[in-house]
């Protein structure tokens, strides 16, 4: 893992913690209420647990896959 990727992970972790804190604030600090959130139109809804739901949403996975593709193309040339 490069320094840039490590930095991105730290930044993403801080952002996700802030989202989780905001969702808890919105739901009177009840984790159950966060889980049962009735506001799916909220832009924070997919991240309300403080995690990314899937690899598709994870920008680090996307950038890693892209860099692997780029390196394999360079090897072929």
C-alpha angles and dihedrals in degrees: 000000000000125000090251092055091047090052091049091052091052092048092047091049091054091048093050091049089052091050091050090049091050092050091050089049091051092051098047091260093295114140088198091057090050089053092048094043113161096199105086089156089067111108090226094052097099091051099042093116092057093250139089111259098218143002089253090067095045109099091198092059091048093050092046092051090048093050090049090052091048093050092048090051090050090050091054092052 
